Amino acid sequence: MVLYLLTYRGVLCHQARDLFSAGSVANPKNDDEGGVYIERALKLLETDMKKAALELDDALFVEYWGESCPPEKRIARWLEKADEVAKGWKPSESLFIE
């Protein structure tokens, strides 16, 4: 995300790591329900991720994924990629379930 902001938007965001790694990001209610930290954090971003998938330029997907992907298929493709690398959970079983 930091590279995208700097390269494509000219924005330098020094605290970007904190936006996604601070405990309050994945648990804003401070309810200590447990679960997979990254899963909880991504659930909070689902709406923004859907919007980005539809609006971002295809050149970004070619650059970062090495492939072109139609906007309407980007979330499904991301889930496939995430399933391949996730450890201890399967993103497609809990994210973007409508």
C-alpha positions in Angstrom: 0.0 0.0 0.0 2.8 2.4 0.8 4.4 1.9 -2.5 1.1 2.5 -4.3 0.4 5.7 -2.4 3.9 7.1 -3.1 4.2 5.9 -6.7 0.6 6.5 -8.0 -0.7 9.3 -5.7 2.5 11.1 -4.6 1.5 10.5 -0.9 4.1 9.7 1.7 2.4 8.0 4.6 5.0 7.4 7.4 2.5 5.7 9.7 1.1 3.2 7.1 2.3 0.2 9.0 0.4 1.3 12.1 -2.8 1.7 10.0 -2.8 -2.1 9.4 -0.8 -3.5 12.3 -2.0 -1.7 15.4 -4.2 -3.8 17.7 -7.0 -1.3 17.6 -7.3 -1.7 13.8 -8.4 -5.4 14.0 -10.2 -5.0 17.3 -11.8 -1.5 17.4 -14.4 -2.7 20.0 -11.6 -4.0 22.2 -13.8 -7.1 22.9 -11.0 -9.7 22.9 -13.1 -12.2 20.9 -10.0 -13.9 19.6 -9.7 -15.3 16.1 -7.2 -14.7 13.3 -5.9 -11.2 13.5 -5.4 -10.6 9.8 -8.9 -12.1 9.1 -10.5 -9.6 11.5 -8.6 -6.7 10.0 -9.5 -7.6 6.4 -13.2 -8.1 7.4 -13.2 -4.4 8.4 -11.8 -3.4 5.0 -14.1 -5.5 2.8 -16.2 -2.5 1.6 -13.1 -0.5 0.7 -11.5 -3.5 -1.0 -14.5 -4.1 -3.2 -14.5 -0.4 -4.2 -10.8 -0.6 -5.0 -11.1 -3.7 -7.0 -13.7 -2.1 -9.2 -12.0 1.3 -9.6 -8.2 0.7 -9.7 -6.4 0.7 -13.0 -5.7 -2.7 -14.5 -2.1 -1.8 -14.9 -1.7 -2.1 -11.1 -2.9 -5.7 -11.2 -0.5 -6.5 -14.0 2.3 -4.8 -12.1 1.6 -6.5 -8.7 0.0 -9.8 -9.7 1.7 -10.3 -13.1 -1.7 -10.6 -14.8 -4.6 -8.6 -16.0 -7.9 -9.2 -14.3 -11.4 -7.8 -15.1 -12.7 -5.6 -12.3 -15.7 -7.9 -11.6 -13.3 -10.9 -11.1 -10.6 -9.2 -8.9 -12.0 -10.2 -5.5 -12.4 -13.8 -6.5 -8.9 -13.8 -7.9 -7.5 -12.2 -4.8 -9.2 -14.8 -2.7 -7.6 -17.6 -4.8 -4.2 -15.9 -4.3 -4.8 -15.4 -0.6 -5.9 -19.0 -0.1 -2.6 -20.1 -1.5 -0.5 -18.2 1.0 -2.6 -18.0 4.2 -1.5 -20.2 7.1 -4.0 -21.5 9.7 -7.1 -20.2 7.9 -8.6 -20.0 4.4 -9.6 -16.5 3.4 -12.3 -17.6 0.9 -14.2 -19.4 3.7 -14.7 -16.2 5.7 -14.1 -13.1 3.6 -16.5 -11.6 1.1 -19.3 -13.9 2.0 -22.6 -12.2 1.0 
